């Protein structure tokens, strides 16, 4: 029967088959995909509007939270040349020691050949020897967070009297700072 059809009829049948296939693809593939895309786009718009309203309502709370985070993070000063940084660092540590009530016996820089550390900066170590009660030492350690020149506590040694534990403890504290 197909052999009896003319060339024009054969072309019409091919065109009809392609059209039916295109309609089926649209109905079963493209239409559900387009509907899903529209639904997703509307949900995204709704969620963005909700987020915008949440952010605008809590802008005061967000600013307070940001300020709280900034107050917790340590504020460091950029390292300066050694002849400038050392006296400033020593003065700040000495101030913190006095404020905590530590009886300082000696406060001196340790002279060791140290290679340059991160960022091309050298590390200077300051050693403090003294006597203090345990509560004073804890106050001192807590106050170190406010020192903008302090990089870290390299060593801390506490030694108490074995016979009378109420006496002040001997403390050896080594702290560090960066210098150019």
Secondary structure, 3 states (H helix, E strand, C coil): CHHHCCHHHHHHHHHHHHHHHHHHHHHHHHHHHHHHHHHHHHHHHHHHHHHHHHHHHCHHHHHHHHHHHHHHCCCCCCCCCHHHHHHHHHHHHHHHHHHHCCEEEEEEEECCCCCCCHHHCEEEEEEEEEEECHHHHHHHHHHHHHCCCCCEEEEEEEECCCCCCCCCEEEEEEEEEEEC
